[in-house]
């Protein structure tokens, strides 16, 4: 770019010398001075352009850090300003600094105890930390201050589902969220999941059809929900296909990997199911269903010792499960047989 600018300047000076009636040597000296000044200006302009380019295309992490520094500066300058603390909390959230985000939102809530927004943001930060009970408390506190806070309704509904709470209450919150803010796609997805978990298949399909009118047919979340609904109808092959397609579009889609593993186990695809259920059971140690299915897949892939340990884990989570106890008995019998055959 600098070379282009200098070439344009030189051509302009040549035209000026040809058209001027002044002494060529004097004009040439003047032109050299102009060229020198123009060159310096071009270099400075190019340096500014390069700096602007670097700033514009800086890494996302640096942009987030810059936003954090700006928010910290405003908090220092205006320690009683609600917006400064909210912005600082969001900056921390964007950098996955969850403890710092929670602290900032708590400070904002203390500064403005009658404003819903700090409680709503706090609910989200606590949710991201896995503190579901506290997050639900914050969401409900926000709703007590503003019953029309769509985000707080969505968080409350989602958290109730995550906790295994009242599905009816969760549906009420999510219905309110989509009524207040019908453009919020996440609330529609959550509502479809809530209907499915409550066994309300017609309304779950209705939400799915609504979402299908707004998203492409390859949207991973749509495929995942359709897989779940197909599984509930006993259409395992179709469900497996939907789960595979969902994961192909988003390898990190929450729940999709576990759902595919469960469906594969239920249809006897043991080796493939094990590859999915093993990490899922490790990441969700409090899930009885995953622990039991993990033990079952281990049994059917002839890993008797691991199956015994997994079955004991499942029983510790649900002592009344006759299926888990029967599975433990089978694993122990297989181990005893193996020891007798290889003393």
Secondary structure, 3 states (H helix, E strand, C coil): CHHHHHHHHHHHHHHHHHHCCCCHHHHHHHHHHHHHHHHHHHHHHHHHHHHHHHHHCCCHHHHHHHHHHHHHHHHHHCCCCHHHHHHHHHHHHHCCCHHHHHHHHHHHHHHCCCCHHHHHHHHHHHHHCCCHHHHHHHHHHHHHHCCCCHHHHHHHHHHHHHHCCCHHHHHHHHHHHHHHCCCCHHHHHHHHHHHHHCCCHHHHHHHHHHHHCCCCCCCHHHHHHHHHHHHHCCCHHHHHHHHHHHHHHCCCCCCHHHHHHHHHHHCCCHHHHHHHHHHHHHHCCCCHHHHHHHHHHHHHCCCHHHHHHHHHHHHHHCCCCHHHHHHHHHHHHHHHHHHHHCC
